[in-house]
Amino acid sequence: MSKQGKYEETLRTISAFVDEENSPLMDEIALMATISSILAGTFESFSWTGFYRVVGESLVVGPYQGTVGFLEIEIGRGVCGTAAARGETVIVSDVSALTDHTTRDPSSKSEIAVPVFNGDGDLVAVLAIDSDQLDAFDGTDALGLETICEAFRAY
């Protein structure tokens, strides 16, 4: 299956899960955990998949799949902090070229970070995905992940 096909299938799976589990207990954290799990299980090249939630002026680690992440990232710092500050997706094909890259996993080679907004348009998190491969992310990933993050606006 093509990468685009995987994203389309992932979005259908997430949407079906949210519709099926539509209960008062389903909240942003549960949705983040579900999305992290589904993405990590679908894309073999994803070595770390998760969310950093906006708490004050920082990003605090939320639900994720992978090795231990940083507990806190300053908005404006690193790939995730830059995506949060700009309010737009950031793709880095070689994280070793960054002077302020933040990771605890030395096998991380490339990264994508996608801002997540709620229904009111407020930034609530950043979806971060690392890969142990150089140049693992492209426009297809950006579009696919941005579409998945739109689930938060609809939820």
Secondary structure, 3 states (H helix, E strand, C coil): CCHHHHHHHHHHHHHHHHHHCCCCCCCHHHHHHHHHHHHHHHCCCEEEEEEEEEECCEEEEEEEECCCCCCEEECCCHHHHHHHHHCCCEEECCHHHCCCCCCCCCCCCEEEEEEEECCCCCEEEEEEEEECCCCCCCHHHHHHHHHHHHHHHHC
